[in-house]
Amino acid sequence: MFATAVRRWAIVAVALPLAAAGIRKVSQVVEARRGPSGMTKGMRQVADALGAGRRRRRHFF
């Protein structure tokens, strides 16, 4: 049971943010080559949903 909890934690803490970063990078590369499209917008939205725990700094100025 403990091993199952560790495995789930590893997936949530490591694999999902890595997947989100990979999808975001692929989206940027495709956009740079072919321009913005509905597919790249959708890829960014999926990456944002997967990496929802990641906080970005806000710049107020």
N, C-alpha and C positions, 0 to 999 in steps of 0.2 A: 504494500500500500504506500509506503514511503517512497519507493522507487517510482511509482506512478505519479506522485505529486512532484517529484523532482523533474521527471520527464516533461510534465505539463508546464512547469515553471520555465524549463529550458526552451521550450517551443515559444512560449509567450515572450520571454525576456530576450531571446537571441534570434530565433528564426524569423519571427514576424517583422521586426525592424530591419533585418537584413533583406528580406523580401521586398519591403517597402522601398528601401534605398535602391535596390536593383531595378525595380519597376520604374522608379522616378528617373534613374539614369538612362534606361532604355528610351523612355519617353523624351528626354532631352536630346538624345542622339537622333531619334527619328524626326523630331521637330526641327533640328538643325539642318537635316538633309532635305526634308520634304515640306517644311513649313507646318504651321499649326493645323490640326484637324480634329475632328470629333474623337478619333481613336486616341490621340495623345492627350486630349482633355480627359477622356475617360480613364486613361492609365494614371494620370495625376490624381484623379479623384479616388481611385482604388488605393494608390500609394498613401494618400492622406488618411484614408479610412484605416488602413493597416497600421500605420505609424501614428495613430491618434494620441498615444501617450507621450509622444515627443513634443516638447514645447519649443516654440520659436521665440526669440527675443523681439520685443516690440521696440521700435524706434519712435520716440515721441517727437523728435526734432528733425 
